[in-house]
Amino acid sequence: MNLTLDSTTGSIMGRLDKKVIILTAAAQGIGRAAAIAFAREGAKVIATDVNESKLQELEKYPGIQTRVLDVTKKKQIDQFANEVERVDVLFNVAGLICMHTSPLVDLTPLPPPSPTFPLRLDSLIMLPCLRAFFVHRTVLSQSQAGWHFSMSQVAAYLLLLYKHQRPQMLAQKSGNIINMSSVASSIKGVVNRCVYSTTKAAVIGLTKAVAADFIQQGIRCNCVCPGTVDTPSLQERIQARPNPEEALSDFLKRQKTGRFATAEEIALLCVYLASDEVSTALRRGVSQTNEPPKF
């Protein structure tokens, strides 16, 4: 934690002092780590998630208030937006994860959640931290229903939150949006991650468009693109594979550092992006001060 002294009051200030930060998928993983890191830097954090029991664990941290929110439900987002009087930072971590290891099937209609087909909205990773429809397939084996489902969910979720929170930021003439993408996107092609990578690339494109459209109104927009992060979601994906030990070994072999990034490491980057330390530069349509770190 970096502290400064308020020259007016003489009180100690954090890097995010007095900022109101809303983040989704805060119950675990990157979202949880970011919520705690934001609060420790002095922010008022409104942490949302669909997992009420895990979300409540955050209430023991000063500066964090929780709110159960399903970002796919327009009515819930409408109500939530009406309750929020101010937002300085919107951190989009939530997304949809669907792990399917059975043979190719038609996903219309979608089957209910089960041990072999877990479907949920929570912290990915993220820091939507945006999780997409996760299927271990190439473009040739991906069902059309799965493709359309994943792409529509990504767009609908982000657009709903943008439309509700951006007017407040425009009225304030200041705001900060952080999106969660992945290195598996337009940055790098990854084997058997066709749909996942496509949705993450869409998040990057949307981030650049929002940054270009609203930077002159005082709103900046950035995107975090981590590699493999050690989160509960990752562990669930590994355990869902036919040979978890082999899957873990394969994941680790792809890490140049020989280990996974931690949620806390990604959270520190998010603290930096949420702060006023990166508030002026514009590069290629995305407000940033330098090339984003790759984890």
Contacts in CASP RR format, 6 or more apart in sequence:
PFRMAT RR
TARGET T0000
AUTHOR 0000-0000-0000
METHOD contacts of the structure
MODEL  1
MNLTLDSTTGSIMGRLDKKVIILTAAAQGIGRAAAIAFAREGAKVIATDV
NESKLQELEKYPGIQTRVLDVTKKKQIDQFANEVERVDVLFNVAGLICMH
TSPLVDLTPLPPPSPTFPLRLDSLIMLPCLRAFFVHRTVLSQSQAGWHFS
MSQVAAYLLLLYKHQRPQMLAQKSGNIINMSSVASSIKGVVNRCVYSTTK
AAVIGLTKAVAADFIQQGIRCNCVCPGTVDTPSLQERIQARPNPEEALSD
FLKRQKTGRFATAEEIALLCVYLASDEVSTALRRGVSQTNEPPKF
1 14 0 8 1.000
1 15 0 8 1.000
1 40 0 8 1.000
1 41 0 8 1.000
2 14 0 8 1.000
2 15 0 8 1.000
2 41 0 8 1.000
3 12 0 8 1.000
3 13 0 8 1.000
3 14 0 8 1.000
4 12 0 8 1.000
4 13 0 8 1.000
4 14 0 8 1.000
4 15 0 8 1.000
5 11 0 8 1.000
5 12 0 8 1.000
5 13 0 8 1.000
6 12 0 8 1.000
6 13 0 8 1.000
13 42 0 8 1.000
14 41 0 8 1.000
14 42 0 8 1.000
15 41 0 8 1.000
15 42 0 8 1.000
15 271 0 8 1.000
15 275 0 8 1.000
15 277 0 8 1.000
16 38 0 8 1.000
16 41 0 8 1.000
16 42 0 8 1.000
16 43 0 8 1.000
16 89 0 8 1.000
16 271 0 8 1.000
16 274 0 8 1.000
16 275 0 8 1.000
17 41 0 8 1.000
17 42 0 8 1.000
17 43 0 8 1.000
18 42 0 8 1.000
18 43 0 8 1.000
18 44 0 8 1.000
19 38 0 8 1.000
19 42 0 8 1.000
19 43 0 8 1.000
19 44 0 8 1.000
19 88 0 8 1.000
19 89 0 8 1.000
19 274 0 8 1.000
20 43 0 8 1.000
20 44 0 8 1.000
20 46 0 8 1.000
20 84 0 8 1.000
20 86 0 8 1.000
20 87 0 8 1.000
20 88 0 8 1.000
20 89 0 8 1.000
21 38 0 8 1.000
21 43 0 8 1.000
21 44 0 8 1.000
21 45 0 8 1.000
21 46 0 8 1.000
21 87 0 8 1.000
21 88 0 8 1.000
21 89 0 8 1.000
21 90 0 8 1.000
21 91 0 8 1.000
21 274 0 8 1.000
22 46 0 8 1.000
22 48 0 8 1.000
22 84 0 8 1.000
22 87 0 8 1.000
22 89 0 8 1.000
22 90 0 8 1.000
22 91 0 8 1.000
22 165 0 8 1.000
23 31 0 8 1.000
23 34 0 8 1.000
23 35 0 8 1.000
23 38 0 8 1.000
23 45 0 8 1.000
23 46 0 8 1.000
23 47 0 8 1.000
23 48 0 8 1.000
23 90 0 8 1.000
23 91 0 8 1.000
23 92 0 8 1.000
23 93 0 8 1.000
23 127 0 8 1.000
24 31 0 8 1.000
24 48 0 8 1.000
24 49 0 8 1.000
24 69 0 8 1.000
24 71 0 8 1.000
24 91 0 8 1.000
24 92 0 8 1.000
24 93 0 8 1.000
24 94 0 8 1.000
24 95 0 8 1.000
24 128 0 8 1.000
24 161 0 8 1.000
25 31 0 8 1.000
25 48 0 8 1.000
25 49 0 8 1.000
25 93 0 8 1.000
25 94 0 8 1.000
25 95 0 8 1.000
25 121 0 8 1.000
25 122 0 8 1.000
25 123 0 8 1.000
25 124 0 8 1.000
25 125 0 8 1.000
25 126 0 8 1.000
25 128 0 8 1.000
25 129 0 8 1.000
25 131 0 8 1.000
26 32 0 8 1.000
26 34 0 8 1.000
26 35 0 8 1.000
26 47 0 8 1.000
26 48 0 8 1.000
26 49 0 8 1.000
26 55 0 8 1.000
26 58 0 8 1.000
26 66 0 8 1.000
26 93 0 8 1.000
26 123 0 8 1.000
27 47 0 8 1.000
27 49 0 8 1.000
27 50 0 8 1.000
27 51 0 8 1.000
27 54 0 8 1.000
27 55 0 8 1.000
27 57 0 8 1.000
27 58 0 8 1.000
27 122 0 8 1.000
27 123 0 8 1.000
28 51 0 8 1.000
28 54 0 8 1.000
28 122 0 8 1.000
28 123 0 8 1.000
28 231 0 8 1.000
28 232 0 8 1.000
28 233 0 8 1.000
29 123 0 8 1.000
29 124 0 8 1.000
29 125 0 8 1.000
29 126 0 8 1.000
29 229 0 8 1.000
29 231 0 8 1.000
29 232 0 8 1.000
29 233 0 8 1.000
29 263 0 8 1.000
30 93 0 8 1.000
30 123 0 8 1.000
30 124 0 8 1.000
30 125 0 8 1.000
30 126 0 8 1.000
30 127 0 8 1.000
30 129 0 8 1.000
30 180 0 8 1.000
30 226 0 8 1.000
30 229 0 8 1.000
30 231 0 8 1.000
30 263 0 8 1.000
30 266 0 8 1.000
30 267 0 8 1.000
30 270 0 8 1.000
31 47 0 8 1.000
31 91 0 8 1.000
31 93 0 8 1.000
31 123 0 8 1.000
31 125 0 8 1.000
31 126 0 8 1.000
31 127 0 8 1.000
31 129 0 8 1.000
31 263 0 8 1.000
31 267 0 8 1.000
32 47 0 8 1.000
32 54 0 8 1.000
32 58 0 8 1.000
32 123 0 8 1.000
32 263 0 8 1.000
33 262 0 8 1.000
33 263 0 8 1.000
33 264 0 8 1.000
33 266 0 8 1.000
33 267 0 8 1.000
34 91 0 8 1.000
34 93 0 8 1.000
34 127 0 8 1.000
34 129 0 8 1.000
34 263 0 8 1.000
34 266 0 8 1.000
34 267 0 8 1.000
34 270 0 8 1.000
34 271 0 8 1.000
35 45 0 8 1.000
35 47 0 8 1.000
35 58 0 8 1.000
35 61 0 8 1.000
35 64 0 8 1.000
36 58 0 8 1.000
36 61 0 8 1.000
36 64 0 8 1.000
36 267 0 8 1.000
37 264 0 8 1.000
37 267 0 8 1.000
37 268 0 8 1.000
37 270 0 8 1.000
37 271 0 8 1.000
38 45 0 8 1.000
38 89 0 8 1.000
38 270 0 8 1.000
38 271 0 8 1.000
38 274 0 8 1.000
39 45 0 8 1.000
39 61 0 8 1.000
39 62 0 8 1.000
39 63 0 8 1.000
39 64 0 8 1.000
41 271 0 8 1.000
41 275 0 8 1.000
42 63 0 8 1.000
43 63 0 8 1.000
43 89 0 8 1.000
43 274 0 8 1.000
44 63 0 8 1.000
44 65 0 8 1.000
45 63 0 8 1.000
45 64 0 8 1.000
45 65 0 8 1.000
46 65 0 8 1.000
46 66 0 8 1.000
46 67 0 8 1.000
46 84 0 8 1.000
47 55 0 8 1.000
47 58 0 8 1.000
47 64 0 8 1.000
47 65 0 8 1.000
47 66 0 8 1.000
47 67 0 8 1.000
48 55 0 8 1.000
48 66 0 8 1.000
48 67 0 8 1.000
48 68 0 8 1.000
48 69 0 8 1.000
48 71 0 8 1.000
48 80 0 8 1.000
48 94 0 8 1.000
49 55 0 8 1.000
49 66 0 8 1.000
49 68 0 8 1.000
49 69 0 8 1.000
49 94 0 8 1.000
49 122 0 8 1.000
49 123 0 8 1.000
50 68 0 8 1.000
50 69 0 8 1.000
50 70 0 8 1.000
50 120 0 8 1.000
50 121 0 8 1.000
50 122 0 8 1.000
51 122 0 8 1.000
52 68 0 8 1.000
55 66 0 8 1.000
55 68 0 8 1.000
56 66 0 8 1.000
58 64 0 8 1.000
58 66 0 8 1.000
59 65 0 8 1.000
59 66 0 8 1.000
67 80 0 8 1.000
69 76 0 8 1.000
69 77 0 8 1.000
69 80 0 8 1.000
70 76 0 8 1.000
70 121 0 8 1.000
71 77 0 8 1.000
71 94 0 8 1.000
71 95 0 8 1.000
71 121 0 8 1.000
71 157 0 8 1.000
71 160 0 8 1.000
71 161 0 8 1.000
72 96 0 8 1.000
72 121 0 8 1.000
72 153 0 8 1.000
72 156 0 8 1.000
72 157 0 8 1.000
74 160 0 8 1.000
77 160 0 8 1.000
77 161 0 8 1.000
77 164 0 8 1.000
78 164 0 8 1.000
80 164 0 8 1.000
81 164 0 8 1.000
81 165 0 8 1.000
84 165 0 8 1.000
84 168 0 8 1.000
86 168 0 8 1.000
86 172 0 8 1.000
87 165 0 8 1.000
87 168 0 8 1.000
87 169 0 8 1.000
87 175 0 8 1.000
88 172 0 8 1.000
88 174 0 8 1.000
88 175 0 8 1.000
88 176 0 8 1.000
89 175 0 8 1.000
89 176 0 8 1.000
89 177 0 8 1.000
89 178 0 8 1.000
89 274 0 8 1.000
90 161 0 8 1.000
90 165 0 8 1.000
90 169 0 8 1.000
90 175 0 8 1.000
90 176 0 8 1.000
90 177 0 8 1.000
90 178 0 8 1.000
91 127 0 8 1.000
91 129 0 8 1.000
91 177 0 8 1.000
91 178 0 8 1.000
91 180 0 8 1.000
91 270 0 8 1.000
91 274 0 8 1.000
92 128 0 8 1.000
92 129 0 8 1.000
92 130 0 8 1.000
92 157 0 8 1.000
92 158 0 8 1.000
92 161 0 8 1.000
92 177 0 8 1.000
92 178 0 8 1.000
92 179 0 8 1.000
92 180 0 8 1.000
93 123 0 8 1.000
93 124 0 8 1.000
93 125 0 8 1.000
93 126 0 8 1.000
93 127 0 8 1.000
93 128 0 8 1.000
93 129 0 8 1.000
93 130 0 8 1.000
93 180 0 8 1.000
94 121 0 8 1.000
94 122 0 8 1.000
94 123 0 8 1.000
94 124 0 8 1.000
94 126 0 8 1.000
94 128 0 8 1.000
94 129 0 8 1.000
94 130 0 8 1.000
94 131 0 8 1.000
94 157 0 8 1.000
95 121 0 8 1.000
95 122 0 8 1.000
95 124 0 8 1.000
95 126 0 8 1.000
95 128 0 8 1.000
95 130 0 8 1.000
95 131 0 8 1.000
95 132 0 8 1.000
95 153 0 8 1.000
95 154 0 8 1.000
95 157 0 8 1.000
96 119 0 8 1.000
96 120 0 8 1.000
96 121 0 8 1.000
96 131 0 8 1.000
96 132 0 8 1.000
96 133 0 8 1.000
96 150 0 8 1.000
96 153 0 8 1.000
96 154 0 8 1.000
97 118 0 8 1.000
97 119 0 8 1.000
97 120 0 8 1.000
97 122 0 8 1.000
97 124 0 8 1.000
97 131 0 8 1.000
97 132 0 8 1.000
97 133 0 8 1.000
97 134 0 8 1.000
97 233 0 8 1.000
98 117 0 8 1.000
98 118 0 8 1.000
98 119 0 8 1.000
98 133 0 8 1.000
98 134 0 8 1.000
98 135 0 8 1.000
98 150 0 8 1.000
99 117 0 8 1.000
99 118 0 8 1.000
99 134 0 8 1.000
99 135 0 8 1.000
99 136 0 8 1.000
99 236 0 8 1.000
99 237 0 8 1.000
99 240 0 8 1.000
100 116 0 8 1.000
100 117 0 8 1.000
100 135 0 8 1.000
100 136 0 8 1.000
101 116 0 8 1.000
101 136 0 8 1.000
101 240 0 8 1.000
101 241 0 8 1.000
101 242 0 8 1.000
102 116 0 8 1.000
102 117 0 8 1.000
104 137 0 8 1.000
104 141 0 8 1.000
104 143 0 8 1.000
105 143 0 8 1.000
106 143 0 8 1.000
106 145 0 8 1.000
107 143 0 8 1.000
107 145 0 8 1.000
107 146 0 8 1.000
107 149 0 8 1.000
108 145 0 8 1.000
110 119 0 8 1.000
110 149 0 8 1.000
111 117 0 8 1.000
112 119 0 8 1.000
113 119 0 8 1.000
113 120 0 8 1.000
118 236 0 8 1.000
118 240 0 8 1.000
122 233 0 8 1.000
123 129 0 8 1.000
123 231 0 8 1.000
123 232 0 8 1.000
123 233 0 8 1.000
124 130 0 8 1.000
124 131 0 8 1.000
124 180 0 8 1.000
124 231 0 8 1.000
124 233 0 8 1.000
125 131 0 8 1.000
125 180 0 8 1.000
125 226 0 8 1.000
125 229 0 8 1.000
125 231 0 8 1.000
125 233 0 8 1.000
125 263 0 8 1.000
125 266 0 8 1.000
126 180 0 8 1.000
126 224 0 8 1.000
126 266 0 8 1.000
127 178 0 8 1.000
127 180 0 8 1.000
127 224 0 8 1.000
127 226 0 8 1.000
127 266 0 8 1.000
127 267 0 8 1.000
127 270 0 8 1.000
128 179 0 8 1.000
128 180 0 8 1.000
128 203 0 8 1.000
129 180 0 8 1.000
129 224 0 8 1.000
129 266 0 8 1.000
130 154 0 8 1.000
130 157 0 8 1.000
130 158 0 8 1.000
130 179 0 8 1.000
130 180 0 8 1.000
130 181 0 8 1.000
130 199 0 8 1.000
130 200 0 8 1.000
130 203 0 8 1.000
131 180 0 8 1.000
131 233 0 8 1.000
132 150 0 8 1.000
132 153 0 8 1.000
132 154 0 8 1.000
132 195 0 8 1.000
132 196 0 8 1.000
132 198 0 8 1.000
132 199 0 8 1.000
132 200 0 8 1.000
133 146 0 8 1.000
133 149 0 8 1.000
133 150 0 8 1.000
133 153 0 8 1.000
133 195 0 8 1.000
133 196 0 8 1.000
133 199 0 8 1.000
134 195 0 8 1.000
134 196 0 8 1.000
134 237 0 8 1.000
135 142 0 8 1.000
135 146 0 8 1.000
135 150 0 8 1.000
135 194 0 8 1.000
135 195 0 8 1.000
135 196 0 8 1.000
136 192 0 8 1.000
136 193 0 8 1.000
137 192 0 8 1.000
137 194 0 8 1.000
137 195 0 8 1.000
138 192 0 8 1.000
138 194 0 8 1.000
139 194 0 8 1.000
142 194 0 8 1.000
142 195 0 8 1.000
146 195 0 8 1.000
147 195 0 8 1.000
150 195 0 8 1.000
150 199 0 8 1.000
151 195 0 8 1.000
151 198 0 8 1.000
151 199 0 8 1.000
151 202 0 8 1.000
154 199 0 8 1.000
154 202 0 8 1.000
154 203 0 8 1.000
155 202 0 8 1.000
158 179 0 8 1.000
158 203 0 8 1.000
158 206 0 8 1.000
162 177 0 8 1.000
162 210 0 8 1.000
165 177 0 8 1.000
166 214 0 8 1.000
166 219 0 8 1.000
169 175 0 8 1.000
169 214 0 8 1.000
169 217 0 8 1.000
169 218 0 8 1.000
169 219 0 8 1.000
170 214 0 8 1.000
170 217 0 8 1.000
170 219 0 8 1.000
173 217 0 8 1.000
173 218 0 8 1.000
174 218 0 8 1.000
174 219 0 8 1.000
175 218 0 8 1.000
175 219 0 8 1.000
175 220 0 8 1.000
176 219 0 8 1.000
176 220 0 8 1.000
176 221 0 8 1.000
176 222 0 8 1.000
176 273 0 8 1.000
176 274 0 8 1.000
177 207 0 8 1.000
177 210 0 8 1.000
177 219 0 8 1.000
177 220 0 8 1.000
177 221 0 8 1.000
177 222 0 8 1.000
178 221 0 8 1.000
178 222 0 8 1.000
178 223 0 8 1.000
178 224 0 8 1.000
178 270 0 8 1.000
178 273 0 8 1.000
178 274 0 8 1.000
179 203 0 8 1.000
179 206 0 8 1.000
179 207 0 8 1.000
179 221 0 8 1.000
179 222 0 8 1.000
179 223 0 8 1.000
179 224 0 8 1.000
180 203 0 8 1.000
180 223 0 8 1.000
180 224 0 8 1.000
181 200 0 8 1.000
181 201 0 8 1.000
181 203 0 8 1.000
181 204 0 8 1.000
181 207 0 8 1.000
181 223 0 8 1.000
181 224 0 8 1.000
181 225 0 8 1.000
182 196 0 8 1.000
182 197 0 8 1.000
182 200 0 8 1.000
182 225 0 8 1.000
182 226 0 8 1.000
182 227 0 8 1.000
183 190 0 8 1.000
183 225 0 8 1.000
183 226 0 8 1.000
183 227 0 8 1.000
183 294 0 8 1.000
183 295 0 8 1.000
184 190 0 8 1.000
184 193 0 8 1.000
184 196 0 8 1.000
184 197 0 8 1.000
184 200 0 8 1.000
184 227 0 8 1.000
185 197 0 8 1.000
185 200 0 8 1.000
185 201 0 8 1.000
185 203 0 8 1.000
185 204 0 8 1.000
185 225 0 8 1.000
186 200 0 8 1.000
186 201 0 8 1.000
186 204 0 8 1.000
186 205 0 8 1.000
187 204 0 8 1.000
187 225 0 8 1.000
187 294 0 8 1.000
189 197 0 8 1.000
190 196 0 8 1.000
190 197 0 8 1.000
200 225 0 8 1.000
203 223 0 8 1.000
204 223 0 8 1.000
204 225 0 8 1.000
207 221 0 8 1.000
207 222 0 8 1.000
207 223 0 8 1.000
207 286 0 8 1.000
208 284 0 8 1.000
208 285 0 8 1.000
208 286 0 8 1.000
210 219 0 8 1.000
210 221 0 8 1.000
211 220 0 8 1.000
211 221 0 8 1.000
211 222 0 8 1.000
211 282 0 8 1.000
211 285 0 8 1.000
211 286 0 8 1.000
211 287 0 8 1.000
212 285 0 8 1.000
214 220 0 8 1.000
214 221 0 8 1.000
215 221 0 8 1.000
215 282 0 8 1.000
215 285 0 8 1.000
215 287 0 8 1.000
220 278 0 8 1.000
220 279 0 8 1.000
220 287 0 8 1.000
221 286 0 8 1.000
221 287 0 8 1.000
222 273 0 8 1.000
222 278 0 8 1.000
222 286 0 8 1.000
222 287 0 8 1.000
222 288 0 8 1.000
222 292 0 8 1.000
223 286 0 8 1.000
223 292 0 8 1.000
224 266 0 8 1.000
224 269 0 8 1.000
224 270 0 8 1.000
224 273 0 8 1.000
224 292 0 8 1.000
225 292 0 8 1.000
225 294 0 8 1.000
226 261 0 8 1.000
226 266 0 8 1.000
226 294 0 8 1.000
226 295 0 8 1.000
227 261 0 8 1.000
227 294 0 8 1.000
227 295 0 8 1.000
228 234 0 8 1.000
228 251 0 8 1.000
228 254 0 8 1.000
228 255 0 8 1.000
228 260 0 8 1.000
228 261 0 8 1.000
229 260 0 8 1.000
229 261 0 8 1.000
229 262 0 8 1.000
229 263 0 8 1.000
229 266 0 8 1.000
229 295 0 8 1.000
230 260 0 8 1.000
230 261 0 8 1.000
230 262 0 8 1.000
230 263 0 8 1.000
231 263 0 8 1.000
234 251 0 8 1.000
234 260 0 8 1.000
237 247 0 8 1.000
238 244 0 8 1.000
238 247 0 8 1.000
238 248 0 8 1.000
238 251 0 8 1.000
241 247 0 8 1.000
251 260 0 8 1.000
252 258 0 8 1.000
252 259 0 8 1.000
252 260 0 8 1.000
261 295 0 8 1.000
265 295 0 8 1.000
266 295 0 8 1.000
269 293 0 8 1.000
272 278 0 8 1.000
278 287 0 8 1.000
278 288 0 8 1.000
278 289 0 8 1.000
279 287 0 8 1.000
281 287 0 8 1.000
281 288 0 8 1.000
281 289 0 8 1.000
282 288 0 8 1.000
END
